[in-house]
């Protein structure tokens, strides 16, 4: 039971990280010092998508599920949890590139707005 709970908490943490990577730039509007932390999260999230890396949280979650006596899964967090909800089956490298471009574009717009506000414009 403990391993299943830990795996479920890890999924929530992972999803929270993804939301932070996508929308965390908005927090910089209120708290500009968070921009550095968000920048690191943004670079990591975009790198995972661009280079097709596996986030270390995914194998940890699978290991916890296996310890709990549940089935593990192959692939990554996005393919397992987000793609079935948001995208049609079959995440491709092209889709991952589009996700990364969207992630970067959203944050370029947000940080451009933050920079413009801070300059008094």
C-alpha positions as CSV (number, residue, x, y, z in Angstrom):
1,X,0.0,0.0,0.0
2,X,2.8,2.4,0.9
3,X,4.6,1.9,-2.5
4,X,1.3,2.5,-4.4
5,X,0.7,5.7,-2.4
6,X,4.3,6.8,-3.1
7,X,3.8,6.1,-6.8
8,X,0.6,8.1,-6.9
9,X,2.2,11.0,-5.1
10,X,5.0,10.9,-7.6
11,X,2.6,11.1,-10.5
12,X,1.0,14.2,-8.8
13,X,4.5,15.7,-8.3
14,X,5.4,14.9,-11.9
15,X,2.2,16.5,-13.2
16,X,2.8,19.6,-11.0
17,X,6.3,19.9,-12.4
18,X,4.9,19.9,-16.0
19,X,2.3,22.5,-15.1
20,X,5.1,24.6,-13.5
21,X,7.3,24.2,-16.6
22,X,4.4,25.4,-18.8
23,X,2.9,28.1,-16.7
24,X,5.5,28.9,-14.1
25,X,6.6,32.0,-16.0
26,X,3.3,33.5,-14.9
27,X,4.6,33.3,-11.3
28,X,7.5,35.5,-12.4
29,X,5.0,38.3,-13.0
30,X,4.3,38.4,-9.2
31,X,7.6,37.1,-7.9
32,X,10.4,37.9,-10.4
33,X,13.0,35.9,-8.4
34,X,11.3,32.7,-9.3
35,X,12.3,33.2,-12.9
36,X,15.6,31.5,-12.3
37,X,14.0,28.4,-10.8
38,X,11.4,28.3,-13.5
39,X,14.1,28.8,-16.2
40,X,15.9,25.7,-15.0
41,X,12.6,23.7,-15.0
42,X,11.8,25.1,-18.5
43,X,15.2,24.0,-19.9
44,X,14.8,20.5,-18.4
45,X,11.3,20.1,-19.7
46,X,12.1,21.3,-23.2
47,X,15.3,19.1,-23.2
48,X,13.3,16.0,-22.3
49,X,10.9,16.7,-25.3
50,X,13.5,17.8,-27.8
51,X,16.0,15.0,-27.1
52,X,13.5,12.3,-26.3
53,X,14.9,11.8,-22.8
54,X,13.2,9.9,-20.0
55,X,12.6,11.9,-16.9
56,X,14.1,10.2,-13.9
57,X,10.7,10.3,-12.1
58,X,9.2,7.9,-14.6
59,X,11.4,4.9,-13.9
60,X,11.1,5.7,-10.2
61,X,7.3,5.6,-10.5
62,X,7.4,2.3,-12.4
63,X,9.7,0.8,-9.8
64,X,7.3,1.9,-7.0
65,X,4.4,0.4,-8.9
66,X,6.2,-2.9,-9.3
67,X,7.1,-3.0,-5.6
68,X,3.4,-2.5,-4.8
69,X,2.6,-5.5,-6.9
70,X,1.1,-3.5,-9.7
71,X,2.0,-3.5,-13.4
72,X,4.7,-1.2,-14.6
73,X,4.6,0.4,-18.0
74,X,6.9,1.3,-20.8
75,X,7.4,4.7,-22.3
76,X,7.4,8.0,-20.5
77,X,5.1,10.0,-18.2
78,X,3.7,12.1,-21.1
79,X,2.8,9.0,-23.1
80,X,1.3,7.2,-20.1
81,X,-0.8,10.0,-18.6
82,X,-1.1,13.1,-20.8
83,X,-1.3,11.7,-24.3
84,X,-4.3,9.6,-23.8
85,X,-6.1,12.6,-22.3
86,X,-5.0,15.4,-24.6
87,X,-3.7,13.8,-27.8
88,X,-4.7,10.9,-30.1
89,X,-2.8,7.6,-29.6
90,X,0.7,7.4,-30.9
91,X,3.0,10.2,-29.7
92,X,5.6,10.8,-32.4
93,X,8.9,12.7,-32.3
94,X,7.2,15.4,-34.4
95,X,4.6,15.7,-31.7
96,X,7.3,16.0,-29.0
97,X,9.0,18.7,-31.0
98,X,5.7,20.6,-31.3
99,X,5.2,20.2,-27.5
100,X,8.7,21.6,-26.9
101,X,8.1,24.5,-29.3
102,X,4.8,25.3,-27.7
103,X,6.4,25.2,-24.2
104,X,9.1,27.6,-25.3
105,X,6.8,29.9,-27.2
106,X,4.4,30.3,-24.3
107,X,7.2,31.2,-22.0
108,X,8.9,33.5,-24.4
109,X,5.7,35.5,-24.5
110,X,5.3,35.5,-20.7
111,X,8.9,36.5,-20.1
112,X,8.7,39.1,-22.8
113,X,5.7,40.6,-21.0
114,X,7.4,40.4,-17.6
115,X,10.5,42.1,-19.0
116,X,8.4,44.8,-20.7
117,X,6.6,45.5,-17.4
118,X,9.8,45.7,-15.4
119,X,11.2,48.2,-17.8
120,X,8.2,50.4,-17.2
121,X,6.6,49.9,-20.6
